[in-house]
Amino acid sequence: MTSPTPAAGSVALVTGGTGGFGRALAAKLRTLDVTVVLADLDSDRARAVAADLGAHLVTLDVTDRAANKAVVERVEAEHGRLDAAFLNAGIAGKSRDTLDVDEFLRVVEIDLLGVVYGTEAALPALRRAGGGSIVVTASLAGLSPMATDPGYSVAKGGAVAFVRSMAPRLIGDGISITAICPGFADTAIIDPIREEFEKAGFPVLTADEVADAMIAAWTSGEPGAAYIIQPGIGAVPYKFKGVPSAKTASGETAVVPEALRPPSMR
Ligand SMILES: NC(=O)c1ccc[n+]([C@@H]2O[C@H](COP(=O)([O-])OP(=O)(O)OC[C@H]3O[C@@H](n4cnc5c(N)ncnc54)[C@H](O)[C@@H]3O)[C@@H](O)[C@H]2O)c1
């Protein structure tokens, strides 16, 4: 993935924007003359981070479907347009050895439904801007499930599937949707397990490395792609294996009926 610069004057929305990746991304985008709106839960920490960055901050709980729409409307009203939506808010589960269904549902609500609601909210604005980009922060756990966190694995795997299923239908509108799938990175989300990495000498990504990949996904990502980001590897598209096609009675490869394919694939 190359990383051409986003057009100066572009407007980007970043959910979970005051966390580790959001902060690193916002700092980089501001040097590129992009207007950045950070959306996050209301907290003193969020306000301090936004003030430090000199970035706009709006309060958003991504699990609130109507609030996602209201935030996008506010971005358009205050900044004139929306060019990129980074759907990045997320939490991980904490119960490593038991299946805590309440926690499972909470993680799915934030990490998966938050992405669906964010996409629904951003699409009309991106269409009004004449096209644009949605970059979803999934995780390596969405491609290689973590036995210690089924809720997170399901949510991130779902986010990758969502991106892949949405991409073909958005191409005609000039809208690209991609996923990034970082391995472990040095942000607050790994606080409970950071010591284990340090003890084992296990390399973790910096938030800056992930932010670079987020920008590249915006400007040059292949619609529907899921970019793995790992220490020492950089950002590389995951190669999905595909599944065997159905065969007709005469042994030929069956083609999915045209009406069941999105317009861009007919
Ligand atoms: N750091 C890693 O190791 C790693 C690896 C792969 C993927 N990710 C993903 O990257 C994304 C960003 O995480 P991070 O590493 O910057 O961690 P972080 O904890 O620093 O940031 C997460 C942000 O999301 C916000 N958030 C949580 N729930 C929210 C809600 N309901 N509505 C709005 N905002 C909410 C938090 O307030 C926080 O600012 C997450 O989706 C995470 O799952 C992180």
The ligand as an SDF file (V2000), in Angstrom:
LIG
                    3D

 44 48  0  0  0  0  0  0  0  0999 V2000
   -3.8410   -1.6120   20.5610 N   0  0  0  0  0  0  0  0  0  0  0  0
   -3.9850   -2.8130   20.0470 C   0  0  0  0  0  0  0  0  0  0  0  0
   -3.2590   -3.7440   20.3870 O   0  0  0  0  0  0  0  0  0  0  0  0
   -5.0260   -3.0460   18.9850 C   0  0  0  0  0  0  0  0  0  0  0  0
   -4.8040   -4.0740   18.0440 C   0  0  0  0  0  0  0  0  0  0  0  0
   -5.7770   -4.3000   17.0570 C   0  0  0  0  0  0  0  0  0  0  0  0
   -6.9090   -3.5160   17.0060 C   0  0  0  0  0  0  0  0  0  0  0  0
   -7.0950   -2.5310   17.9450 N   0  0  0  0  0  0  0  0  0  0  0  0
   -8.3160   -1.7290   17.8350 C   0  0  0  0  0  0  0  0  0  0  0  0
   -7.9320   -0.3880   17.6260 O   0  0  0  0  0  0  0  0  0  0  0  0
   -9.0170    0.4710   17.9930 C   0  0  0  0  0  0  0  0  0  0  0  0
   -8.4580    1.6290   18.7910 C   0  0  0  0  0  0  0  0  0  0  0  0
   -7.9520    1.1300   19.9980 O   0  0  0  0  0  0  0  0  0  0  0  0
   -6.6270    1.6830   20.7030 P   0  0  0  0  0  0  0  0  0  0  0  0
   -5.5970    0.6380   20.5750 O   0  0  0  0  0  0  0  0  0  0  0  0
   -6.3490    3.0470   20.2470 O   0  0  0  0  0  0  0  0  0  0  0  0
   -7.1110    1.6170   22.2490 O   0  0  0  0  0  0  0  0  0  0  0  0
   -7.5650    2.7780   23.2120 P   0  0  0  0  0  0  0  0  0  0  0  0
   -8.1730    2.0690   24.3650 O   0  0  0  0  0  0  0  0  0  0  0  0
   -6.4210    3.7010   23.4480 O   0  0  0  0  0  0  0  0  0  0  0  0
   -8.6680    3.5720   22.3670 O   0  0  0  0  0  0  0  0  0  0  0  0
   -9.9930    3.1150   22.2330 C   0  0  0  0  0  0  0  0  0  0  0  0
  -10.9030    4.3420   22.2160 C   0  0  0  0  0  0  0  0  0  0  0  0
  -12.2380    3.9200   21.9580 O   0  0  0  0  0  0  0  0  0  0  0  0
  -13.0830    4.6750   22.8080 C   0  0  0  0  0  0  0  0  0  0  0  0
  -14.3560    3.9880   23.0270 N   0  0  0  0  0  0  0  0  0  0  0  0
  -14.6080    2.8700   23.7410 C   0  0  0  0  0  0  0  0  0  0  0  0
  -15.9130    2.5970   23.7470 N   0  0  0  0  0  0  0  0  0  0  0  0
  -16.5140    3.5640   23.0210 C   0  0  0  0  0  0  0  0  0  0  0  0
  -17.8710    3.8500   22.6700 C   0  0  0  0  0  0  0  0  0  0  0  0
  -18.8780    3.0480   23.0760 N   0  0  0  0  0  0  0  0  0  0  0  0
  -18.1260    4.9290   21.8980 N   0  0  0  0  0  0  0  0  0  0  0  0
  -17.1220    5.7470   21.5010 C   0  0  0  0  0  0  0  0  0  0  0  0
  -15.8230    5.5390   21.7960 N   0  0  0  0  0  0  0  0  0  0  0  0
  -15.5340    4.4650   22.5630 C   0  0  0  0  0  0  0  0  0  0  0  0
  -12.2920    4.8400   24.1070 C   0  0  0  0  0  0  0  0  0  0  0  0
  -12.8090    5.8950   24.9100 O   0  0  0  0  0  0  0  0  0  0  0  0
  -10.9030    5.0910   23.5650 C   0  0  0  0  0  0  0  0  0  0  0  0
  -10.6570    6.4660   23.3640 O   0  0  0  0  0  0  0  0  0  0  0  0
  -10.0140   -0.4160   18.7450 C   0  0  0  0  0  0  0  0  0  0  0  0
  -11.0650   -0.7340   17.8660 O   0  0  0  0  0  0  0  0  0  0  0  0
   -9.1930   -1.6520   19.0580 C   0  0  0  0  0  0  0  0  0  0  0  0
   -9.9960   -2.7870   19.2020 O   0  0  0  0  0  0  0  0  0  0  0  0
   -6.1860   -2.2590   18.9190 C   0  0  0  0  0  0  0  0  0  0  0  0
  1  2  1  0
  2  3  2  0
  2  4  1  0
  4  5  1  0
  4 44  2  0
  5  6  2  0
  6  7  1  0
  7  8  2  0
  8  9  1  0
  8 44  1  0
  9 10  1  0
  9 42  1  0
 10 11  1  0
 11 12  1  0
 11 40  1  0
 12 13  1  0
 13 14  1  0
 14 15  2  0
 14 16  1  0
 14 17  1  0
 17 18  1  0
 18 19  2  0
 18 20  1  0
 18 21  1  0
 21 22  1  0
 22 23  1  0
 23 24  1  0
 23 38  1  0
 24 25  1  0
 25 26  1  0
 25 36  1  0
 26 27  1  0
 26 35  1  0
 27 28  2  0
 28 29  1  0
 29 30  1  0
 29 35  2  0
 30 31  1  0
 30 32  2  0
 32 33  1  0
 33 34  2  0
 34 35  1  0
 36 37  1  0
 36 38  1  0
 38 39  1  0
 40 41  1  0
 40 42  1  0
 42 43  1  0
M  CHG  2   8   1  16  -1
M  END
$$$$
